[in-house]
Amino acid sequence: MSTQPGQPSKKPFFRRRGTPLMITGLILVIVFGLFMMADREPGQGLMTPMWIGVLLGLGMAGYGLYRALKGPGMLDNPRGGTGNEPM
């Protein structure tokens, strides 16, 4: 397992950092999308503030996918926190 910053992780995909963020983002997209479709009346367009939730979910899913594929970042410390904390 690689713990060096910037190196791809060798963990299984669903055990990597960012996967819970990606899954939560996809759940938000699905839930807000279903609310938009269920609340829609005939003749009404898709002009609704529910798009904010969909866009937030897409952003979370995109960042989670990036973190899952890229691996540990420069600020990730294996023991938690960041590497610049006083000892």
N, C-alpha and C positions, 0 to 999 in steps of 0.2 A: 504494500500500500504506500503510495507516494504522499508525503506530507510537505513537500517543498512548495513554496509559493509559485504559482504559475504553471505547475506541472499537472497534467491530467491525472485524475484520480483513477485507481484501479478497483475501487469498490463497485459492487453491483449498482446499477442505475438507481434503484429505488431506496438505497441506503446512503446516497450522497447528500451533501448539503444542498439545499435549494429545492429538493424534491417536495417537501411538505409545502413550501411556498408556492410551487407550481401547481400542486393539487388543489390547494386552497383557492388560488386564482381561477382555476378552471371551474371549481364549484361556484364561485361568485358569478362567473360569466353565465353558467347554466341557470342559476337561480334568478338572476336579474333578467336574463333573456326570457325565461318562462313567465315571470311577472309582467314583462312588457307585452308578451303575446296574449296572456290571459286577460289583461285589463284593457285590451284594445277593442274599440267599438267599430262597427262598420262605417266606412267613410272617414275614419280618423287616421291620420298619418302616424308615423313613428316619432313624432315630436313629443318626447317625454324626458324628464330628468333622470329616468332609469338608465340612460346611456352612461351616466357618470359611473354607476356601479359596474357596468359592462366594461368600460374603459379601464377602471381600476383593477378589475379582475384580469383583463388582458395584460396590463402592465406587470401585475404580480406574477402571472404565469410566464411571461417572457423573461423577467428577471430570474425567476426560479429555474427556468430551463438553462439560462446562461450560467448560473451558479452550479447547476448539476453537471453541465458539460465541461466547464472550465476547471473545476476542482477547487482546492483551497486557495484563498486569496492571500494577499500580503499581510492583512490584519488578522487572519485566522491563527489562533494559537491552539495547539492540540489540547492544552489543559483548560481552555476557555479564556475569554477576554482577549485582550490585545497584547502584543509583545512589548509595548512601551510602558507598562505599569511598573511602579517601583517595587522592588523585592522586599 
